[in-house]
Amino acid sequence: MSDLNLPALAEVGKRNNDIKTPIAMQEINEAYIACGFGWFHIRLLAISFVGFVAGVLVSNSTAYLLPSAECDLNMSLVQKGLLNAIPYSGMLLSTVIAGFLTDTFGRKTFVTLGFGGMFIFMFISASSQTYEVLITAKFFEGILFATSFSAAVTLTTEYCHNRIRDQVFLCQSSFAAIAQIIIAAMSFAILMNDWKFNLGGFLELNTWNFYLYLMSLWSVSACLLYTIFIPESPKYLITQKKFNEARNILIKMYTMNTGKPENTFPYPNLWKDKLPQQVEEASKENLCKAFKHQIVVGLRNVKPMFRRPLVLYLLMISFSQFLIMGVYNVLRLWYPQLSTIVEHYSTGTNSNLCSMLDAYTADLKTAVTNSSSSDVCVVTPSGAETYINSMIIGCVCLLPYFVSGVIVNRVGKKPLLIAAGVITTAITLSVQWANSKAAIVSLFAIDTAVGQVLLSLNQALTVELFPTTTRTLAISMIMVAGRIGTLTANVAFPVLLDMGCGVPFFTLTGMVMCVTAISLFLPSAKK
């Protein structure tokens, strides 16, 4: 395990308190094996699923509400693009800082704070009457999503022994695909209505306002469920030398998974001879000193991440994440718009996607040239086809997780990364020549499905290569790179599209080829 390479966390005054944390990490893995996989993990995964839906909503909900809110908020095309991008700007601002603080102060704290804060700002965005209020709330949603996401992923994986960790990680990653299906279905059910409510002229609510109100229930549910049912990660507690608390959590986990009484736990005296008095000593110190001590310890723990070989792994994985998220989110976020173009520009002949996109961009230039100030804003809500196709893509995105979850331990993450990269390269290159609605939906579905597997494998490799004290920070840093890739690719896509339809698709293909090449140099297994 990578946990065996943990550095010393702090110097302890007494000799009998000088514990070697890597040995404790070996012991906790054995305890996890004794606990097995059962109801505790099922409950943990169910709660993380609620959190994933809440997180996906931060970026996905905007794409669905834009047609309904366009006239209410007087949004131009540029403002729409900015509204789509603003959550990622918030994520960039907080990801690394949140990752460092999560490794220093614990996973559960930031999970509950993140989801609780997301609910507050989703409620504000749902109540917004102006574009400025909505975009500000979306910015803070992005900040708080980044705060909760890395901590939630790390918390789940740190409750698993190394024999089941990869399967659990892939299972959790598949929640993003399920979330897309649920969000598309809820959007279809809500946004197709025409709801209006006026509160004394002070607050005028339309369908898209109610849509955001209902969607905010996911984040508040995640906050409450994590707070009530999920304790802090035992692995994190060990790094803080809170052995007694970690052992008690393991015992509860054992009884829930096996149904056996506490006295049958195979390791009843685990760490009892190693209990330092760190908690009692900390309670006697000044809170400010304790905070500074935690910061110093946290900075000491991240040093190995910026030394070889970890720093090389971090650079390669971060660049891969930059490319993967750029390609994946361009395909995912632009699909509703492309689907609408296909719906209106499909002539029933053998015209392919690129010919339809070129016709659309030509018409757009003409419309801009001939526009008049007397034009009236007309609401054009999305048709049922957009939502149905989005649900189809979400369903297809589930399939690779079942395959990769079964073979990941036999084949390994590196071969799967290479295979997924080759498949994504071929599909991304060919999608521009699709000449029917069915072919376009199929190719986009396969492309996004395999792209999502690339993302989860890249993150799973990070979890494996980096030790507990730097794991959340490492995940946060690769997510920063990925979100920069998302922003860059989404800004560049319309510019490249204006040059000709083939230009962006060849560019995306080249990006996936680079990911495949980088995968060849990554380690096959952790040492």
C-alpha positions in Angstrom: 0.0 0.0 0.0 1.1 3.6 -0.6 0.2 4.2 3.0 3.3 2.3 4.0 5.4 5.3 2.8 3.8 7.8 5.2 6.3 10.2 6.8 6.3 11.0 10.5 3.4 13.3 11.3 4.8 15.1 14.4 7.4 14.7 17.1 5.9 13.5 20.4 7.4 14.5 23.7 7.5 11.1 25.3 9.4 8.1 23.8 6.4 5.7 24.3 4.3 8.1 22.1 6.6 7.9 19.1 4.3 5.7 16.9 5.2 4.5 13.4 2.1 5.3 11.5 2.9 3.0 8.5 2.6 0.0 10.9 -0.8 1.2 12.1 -1.8 1.5 8.4 -0.9 -2.1 7.8 -3.0 -3.1 10.9 -6.0 -1.1 9.8 -6.0 -2.8 6.4 -6.1 -6.2 8.2 -9.0 -4.9 10.3 -10.8 -3.7 7.2 -10.4 -7.2 5.7 -11.9 -8.7 8.9 -14.8 -6.2 8.6 -15.5 -7.3 5.1 -17.9 -5.6 2.7 -21.5 -5.2 4.0 -24.2 -2.8 5.1 -21.8 -0.1 6.2 -20.3 0.2 2.8 -23.7 0.0 1.1 -24.9 2.9 3.3 -21.7 4.8 2.6 -22.1 4.3 -1.2 -25.8 5.3 -1.0 -25.0 8.5 0.8 -22.1 9.3 -1.6 -24.5 8.8 -4.5 -26.8 11.5 -3.1 -23.6 13.7 -2.9 -22.6 12.9 -6.4 -26.0 13.9 -7.8 -25.8 17.2 -5.8 -22.3 17.8 -7.2 -23.1 17.0 -10.9 -26.0 19.5 -10.6 -23.6 22.3 -10.0 -22.4 22.1 -13.7 -25.3 20.3 -15.4 -28.3 22.2 -14.2 -27.2 25.4 -15.9 -27.3 23.8 -19.4 -30.9 22.7 -18.9 -32.3 26.0 -17.4 -30.7 28.4 -20.0 -33.5 28.1 -22.6 -36.2 28.8 -19.9 -34.3 31.6 -18.2 -33.0 33.3 -21.3 -35.7 36.0 -21.5 -36.3 36.3 -17.8 -32.7 37.3 -17.2 -32.0 39.0 -20.6 -29.0 36.8 -21.3 -26.9 37.1 -24.4 -24.9 34.2 -25.9 -21.8 35.5 -24.1 -23.5 35.6 -20.8 -24.8 32.1 -21.3 -21.3 30.9 -21.9 -20.0 32.7 -18.8 -22.8 31.2 -16.7 -21.8 27.7 -17.8 -18.2 28.4 -17.0 -18.5 30.2 -13.7 -18.8 27.1 -11.4 -15.5 25.9 -12.8 -13.9 29.2 -11.9 -15.1 28.7 -8.3 -13.7 25.2 -8.3 -10.3 26.4 -9.4 -10.2 29.0 -6.6 -10.8 26.5 -3.8 -9.7 23.0 -4.9 -6.1 22.9 -3.8 -6.6 24.9 -0.6 -9.6 22.6 0.3 -7.5 19.5 -0.5 -4.7 20.6 1.8 -7.0 21.6 4.6 -9.0 18.3 4.2 -5.8 16.3 4.6 -4.9 18.4 7.7 -8.3 18.8 9.5 -10.3 15.8 8.3 -12.6 14.6 5.5 -16.0 14.7 7.2 -15.8 18.3 8.2 -15.3 19.5 4.7 -17.9 17.1 3.2 -20.6 18.4 5.5 -19.5 22.1 5.1 -19.3 21.7 1.4 -22.7 20.2 0.8 -24.4 22.5 3.4 -22.9 25.5 1.7 -24.0 24.3 -1.7 -27.6 24.1 -0.5 -27.5 27.7 0.7 -26.2 29.1 -2.6 -28.4 26.8 -4.7 -31.3 28.2 -2.7 -30.1 31.8 -3.4 -29.7 31.0 -7.1 -33.2 29.6 -7.2 -34.5 32.8 -5.7 -32.5 35.1 -8.0 -34.3 37.7 -10.0 -31.2 39.1 -11.9 -28.4 37.6 -13.9 -25.8 39.1 -11.5 -27.3 37.3 -8.4 -27.5 33.9 -10.3 -24.0 34.0 -11.6 -22.6 35.0 -8.2 -24.4 32.1 -6.5 -23.2 29.7 -9.2 -19.6 30.9 -8.5 -19.9 30.0 -4.8 -21.6 26.7 -5.7 -18.4 25.8 -7.6 -16.2 26.8 -4.6 -18.2 24.6 -2.2 -18.5 21.7 -4.7 -14.7 21.6 -4.9 -14.6 21.7 -1.1 -16.8 18.6 -0.8 -15.9 16.5 -3.8 -12.3 15.4 -3.1 -13.1 14.9 0.6 -16.1 12.7 -0.3 -14.1 10.6 -2.8 -11.3 10.1 -0.3 -13.6 9.3 2.6 -15.2 6.5 0.6 -12.0 4.9 -0.6 -10.4 5.1 2.9 -13.1 2.8 4.3 -12.0 0.0 1.9 -9.2 -2.5 2.2 -6.9 -2.8 -0.8 -8.7 -5.8 -2.2 -12.0 -4.0 -2.9 -10.8 -0.4 -3.2 -10.7 -0.3 -7.0 -14.1 -1.8 -7.5 -15.7 0.6 -4.9 -13.9 3.5 -6.5 -15.3 2.6 -10.0 -18.7 2.0 -8.5 -18.7 5.5 -7.0 -17.4 7.0 -10.2 -20.4 5.4 -12.0 -22.7 7.6 -9.9 -21.9 10.5 -12.2 -23.5 8.7 -15.1 -26.5 7.8 -13.0 -26.7 11.4 -11.9 -26.9 12.6 -15.5 -29.9 10.3 -16.1 -31.7 11.5 -13.0 -31.0 15.1 -13.7 -32.2 14.8 -17.3 -35.3 13.0 -16.2 -36.1 15.6 -13.4 -35.3 18.4 -15.9 -37.7 16.9 -18.4 -40.4 16.5 -15.8 -40.1 20.1 -14.4 -38.9 22.3 -17.2 -41.6 21.2 -19.6 -44.2 22.9 -17.4 -45.2 26.5 -17.3 -45.2 27.5 -13.6 -45.4 31.1 -12.4 -45.7 32.5 -8.9 -45.7 36.1 -7.8 -45.1 37.0 -4.2 -46.5 40.5 -3.8 -44.4 41.9 -6.7 -41.2 41.3 -4.6 -40.4 37.8 -5.8 -41.5 36.5 -9.2 -40.8 32.8 -9.6 -40.9 31.0 -12.9 -40.4 27.3 -13.9 -36.6 27.5 -13.8 -36.7 28.9 -10.2 -38.8 26.0 -9.0 -36.4 23.7 -10.9 -33.5 25.0 -8.9 -35.4 24.8 -5.6 -36.2 21.2 -6.2 -32.6 20.4 -7.2 -31.2 22.0 -4.1 -32.8 19.2 -2.0 -30.0 16.9 -3.1 -27.3 18.9 -1.5 -29.1 19.5 1.8 -29.9 15.7 1.9 -26.2 14.9 1.4 -25.2 17.2 4.2 -27.6 15.7 6.6 -26.9 12.1 5.7 -23.1 12.5 6.0 -23.5 14.4 9.3 -25.8 11.7 10.9 -24.6 8.4 9.5 -20.9 8.6 8.4 -18.0 9.0 11.0 -14.6 10.4 10.2 -12.2 8.2 8.2 -10.2 5.8 10.6 -7.2 6.3 8.4 -7.2 10.0 8.9 -7.7 9.5 12.7 -4.6 7.3 12.8 -2.6 10.0 11.1 -3.8 12.3 14.0 -2.9 9.5 16.5 -6.5 9.2 17.6 -6.3 5.4 17.9 -9.1 4.9 20.4 -11.6 6.7 18.2 -10.5 4.9 15.1 -10.8 1.5 16.8 -14.3 2.2 18.0 -15.3 3.1 14.4 -13.8 -0.2 13.2 -15.8 -2.2 15.7 -19.1 -0.5 14.7 -18.2 -1.1 11.1 -17.5 -4.8 11.9 -20.8 -5.4 13.7 -22.8 -3.6 11.0 -21.2 -5.6 8.2 -21.1 -9.1 9.8 -24.0 -8.9 12.2 -21.8 -10.3 14.9 -21.4 -8.9 18.5 -18.6 -6.5 19.3 -16.8 -9.1 21.5 -16.1 -11.2 18.4 -14.0 -8.4 16.7 -10.7 -10.1 15.9 -8.6 -7.2 17.0 -10.1 -6.0 20.3 -6.8 -4.7 21.7 -5.8 -2.9 18.5 -3.4 0.0 19.3 -4.3 -0.1 23.0 -0.6 -0.3 23.8 0.2 2.7 21.6 -2.4 5.3 22.7 -0.7 8.7 23.0 -2.2 11.4 25.0 -2.3 13.8 22.1 -6.0 14.5 22.3 -5.7 15.4 26.1 -2.6 17.4 25.6 -4.2 19.3 22.7 -7.2 20.2 24.8 -5.0 21.9 27.3 -3.2 24.1 24.7 -4.4 27.3 23.3 -6.7 26.8 20.2 -4.6 29.2 18.1 -1.4 27.2 18.9 -3.2 23.9 18.0 -4.3 25.4 14.7 -0.8 26.5 13.9 0.5 23.1 14.8 -1.9 21.4 12.4 -0.8 23.7 9.6 2.9 22.9 10.3 2.2 19.2 10.4 0.1 19.4 7.2 2.9 21.3 5.4 5.5 18.7 6.6 3.3 15.9 5.3 3.0 17.2 1.7 6.8 17.5 1.2 7.1 14.0 -0.3 4.6 14.8 -2.9 7.0 17.3 -4.5 9.9 14.9 -4.5 10.7 12.2 -7.0 9.0 9.9 -8.0 5.7 11.3 -6.7 6.2 14.7 -8.4 6.7 13.1 -11.7 3.5 11.0 -11.3 1.7 14.1 -10.3 2.8 16.0 -13.4 1.9 13.2 -15.7 -1.5 12.5 -14.1 -2.4 16.2 -13.9 -1.6 16.7 -17.6 -3.7 13.6 -18.5 -6.5 15.0 -16.4 -6.3 18.3 -18.1 -6.7 16.6 -21.5 -9.3 14.1 -20.4 -11.7 16.5 -18.7 -11.3 19.0 -21.6 -12.4 16.4 -24.1 -15.1 14.8 -21.9 -16.7 18.0 -20.8 -16.7 19.5 -24.3 -18.6 16.5 -25.5 -20.9 16.4 -22.5 -21.7 20.1 -22.1 -22.0 20.8 -25.8 -24.2 17.8 -26.7 -27.6 19.5 -25.9 -26.7 22.3 -28.2 -25.4 20.0 -30.9 -28.5 17.8 -30.5 -30.7 20.9 -31.1 -28.7 21.8 -34.2 -29.1 18.3 -35.6 -32.9 18.4 -34.9 -33.3 21.5 -36.9 -30.7 21.0 -39.6 -31.2 17.3 -40.4 -32.6 17.1 -43.9 -33.0 13.3 -44.0 -30.3 13.0 -46.7 -26.7 11.7 -46.2 -25.5 15.0 -44.6 -23.2 14.3 -41.7 -22.7 16.1 -38.5 -20.0 18.5 -39.8 -22.2 19.6 -42.7 -25.0 20.4 -40.3 -22.7 22.3 -38.0 -21.2 24.3 -40.9 -24.7 25.2 -42.0 -25.6 26.3 -38.5 -22.5 28.5 -38.0 -23.1 30.1 -41.5 -26.7 30.9 -40.5 -25.6 32.3 -37.2 -23.2 34.7 -38.8 -26.0 35.8 -41.2 -28.5 36.3 -38.3 -26.0 38.4 -36.3 -25.4 40.6 -39.4 -29.1 41.2 -40.0 -30.2 41.5 -36.4 -32.4 44.5 -35.3 -32.9 46.2 -32.0 -36.6 45.7 -32.3 -36.3 41.9 -32.0 -38.5 40.4 -29.2 -37.1 37.8 -27.0 -39.0 34.5 -27.5 -38.6 31.6 -25.1 -37.6 28.4 -26.9 -37.5 25.6 -24.3 -35.7 22.4 -25.2 -37.8 19.7 -26.8 -38.2 16.2 -25.4 -35.6 14.8 -27.8 -32.8 16.6 -26.0 -33.8 15.2 -22.6 -34.4 11.7 -23.9 -31.0 11.6 -25.7 -29.3 12.8 -22.6 -30.9 10.0 -20.6 -29.8 7.5 -23.3 -26.2 8.7 -23.1 -26.3 8.5 -19.3 -27.5 4.9 -19.5 -24.7 3.9 -21.9 -22.2 5.6 -19.6 -23.0 3.0 -17.0 -21.9 0.0 -19.0 -18.1 0.4 -19.0 -18.1 0.6 -15.2 -19.5 -2.9 -14.9 -16.9 -4.2 -17.4 -13.9 -2.3 -15.9 -15.1 -3.1 -12.3 -14.9 -6.8 -13.0 -11.5 -6.8 -14.9 -9.6 -4.0 -13.2 -7.9 -6.3 -10.7 -7.0 -8.9 -13.3 -5.8 -6.5 -16.0 -4.7 -3.5 -14.0 -5.4 0.2 -14.4 -2.6 1.0 -16.8 -3.7 -1.4 -19.6 -7.3 -0.3 -19.1 -6.2 3.4 -19.5 -4.4 2.6 -22.7 -7.3 0.6 -24.1 -9.8 3.3 -23.2 -7.6 5.9 -24.8 -7.4 4.0 -28.0 -11.2 3.5 -28.1 -11.9 7.2 -27.3 -9.4 8.3 -30.0 -11.2 6.3 -32.7 -14.7 7.4 -31.6 -13.8 11.1 -31.3 -12.3 11.1 -34.8 -15.3 9.4 -36.4 -18.1 11.3 -34.7 -17.8 14.2 -37.2 -18.8 11.9 -40.1 -21.9 10.5 -38.4 -24.8 11.0 -40.9 -27.9 10.1 -38.8 -29.4 11.0 -35.5 -29.0 7.5 -34.2 -25.4 7.4 -35.2 -24.7 10.7 -33.6 -26.3 9.7 -30.3 -24.6 6.4 -30.3 -21.1 7.8 -31.0 -21.5 10.6 -28.4 -22.8 8.0 -25.9 -19.8 5.7 -26.4 -17.4 8.6 -26.4 -18.6 10.1 -23.1 -18.9 6.7 -21.5 -15.3 5.7 -22.2 -14.2 9.2 -21.4 -15.8 8.9 -18.0 -14.0 5.6 -17.4 -10.7 7.4 -18.3 -11.5 10.0 -15.7 -12.2 7.4 -13.0 -9.2 5.3 -13.8 -6.9 8.4 -13.7 -8.3 9.3 -10.2 -8.1 5.7 -9.0 -4.4 5.7 -10.0 -3.9 8.8 -8.0 -5.5 7.2 -4.9 -3.1 4.3 -5.3 0.1 6.2 -5.9 -0.2 8.8 -3.2 -0.1 8.2 0.6 -3.0 9.0 3.0 -1.5 12.4 4.2 -1.3 13.8 0.7 -4.0 11.8 -1.1 -6.8 14.4 -1.0 -4.4 17.2 -1.9 -3.2 15.1 -4.9 -6.7 14.5 -6.0 -7.5 18.2 -5.6 -4.5 19.2 -7.7 -5.3 16.9 -10.6 -8.9 18.2 -10.5 -7.6 21.7 -10.7 -5.7 20.7 -13.9 -8.9 19.0 -15.2 -11.0 22.0 -14.6 -8.5 24.3 -16.3 -8.8 21.8 -19.2 -12.6 22.1 -19.1 -12.5 25.9 -19.2 -9.9 26.0 -21.9 -11.6 23.5 -24.1 -15.1 25.0 -23.8 -13.8 28.4 -24.7 -11.7 27.1 -27.6 -14.4 24.8 -29.0 -16.7 27.5 -30.6 -13.6 29.4 -31.8 -12.3 26.2 -33.6 -15.8 25.4 -34.8 -15.9 28.8 -36.5 -12.8 27.8 -38.5 -14.6 24.7 -39.8 -16.3 21.7 -38.2 -13.3 19.3 -38.6 -10.9 21.5 -36.7 -12.3 21.0 -33.2 -12.8 17.3 -33.7 -9.3 16.7 -35.0 -8.0 18.7 -32.0 -10.0 16.7 -29.5 -8.7 13.5 -31.2 -5.1 14.7 -30.8 -5.7 15.4 -27.1 -6.9 11.9 -26.5 -3.9 10.5 -28.3 -1.7 12.4 -25.9 -3.5 10.8 -23.0 -2.8 7.4 -24.4 0.9 8.2 -24.9 1.2 9.4 -21.3 -0.4 6.3 -20.0 2.5 4.2 -21.4 4.9 5.9 -19.0 2.8 5.6 -15.8 3.7 2.8 -13.3 1.7 -0.4 -13.7 1.4 -1.0 -10.0 2.4 0.7 -6.8 5.6 -0.4 -5.2 
